[in-house]
Amino acid sequence: MPRIIHFEIPADNPERAAKFYNKVFDWKIEKWQGPFNYWLVTTGEEKEPGIDGAIMEKTTFKTTVNTVGVPSVDEFVKKITEAGGKIVMPKGAVPGQGYVAYVADTEGNVFGIFQNDPSAK
């Protein structure tokens, strides 16, 4: 059963937001060394329940976005559109990580779907 595996917090100033969340919750936040202005967030110890996420520049998304892990982005995009959902951003590669697409449910709520694939380019 697919589960929420990641969250993204959009920010006008990701560095300022990173300082805020670090100060308030003591989250470990580091700038990702990939091709996007993206800050990785570790919310606790691996053995604790919960998920980690990221802070990103506020562009397309204005509210926090949850991402669900799926075995196939293509398969789940098809399921989502057949169920009445819409594609917000089509499938794209996250180099060395996998593939992601952003979709909306029938109520307009946006969420991501992510397929793990270290060979993604």
Secondary structure, DSSP 8 states (H G I E B T S, - for coil): ---EEEEEEEESSHHHHHHHHHHHH--EEEE--SSS-EEEEE-S-TTSS--EEEEEESSS--S-EEEEE-S-HHHHHHHHHHTT-EEEEEEEEETTTEEEEEEE-TTS-EEEEEEE-TT--
